[in-house]
Amino acid sequence: MRSRSADGERGSATAELAVALPAVALVLAACLGAVQLGAQQVRLTDAAADAARALARGESSGDAAAIANRVAGRADLSAVRDGRFLCVTLGADGGGVLAPFRLHAESCAVAGGA
């Protein structure tokens, strides 16, 4: 025989799950977005180093931009000569839903290096 209190709790686990599931999904989405931004930052840093080395070897800025875009996707390139160093700064959007986030990376290479 069932008690009346057991009938009053019927479906409570389903209701608790329905309330908690969107919060869990939101936290998971935020974590995945952070991982995606981190991976994009690493690609951008690698691309800045590659572009700085290319420009330091004497390649054109178009070639350096092509190298950077191949490694990091679409990125804005700016280069500055600072004494014997040639420094490259790349900037790119996070992409997709993370487009409002702007990422930057800078790398320098010795000009005239082999």
Secondary structure, 3 states (H helix, E strand, C coil): CCCHHHHHCCCHHHHHHHHHHHHHHHHHHHHHHHHHHHHHHHHHHHHHHHHHHHHHCCCCHHHHHHHHHHHHCCCEEEEEEECCEEEEEEEEECCHHHCCCEEEEEEEEECCCC
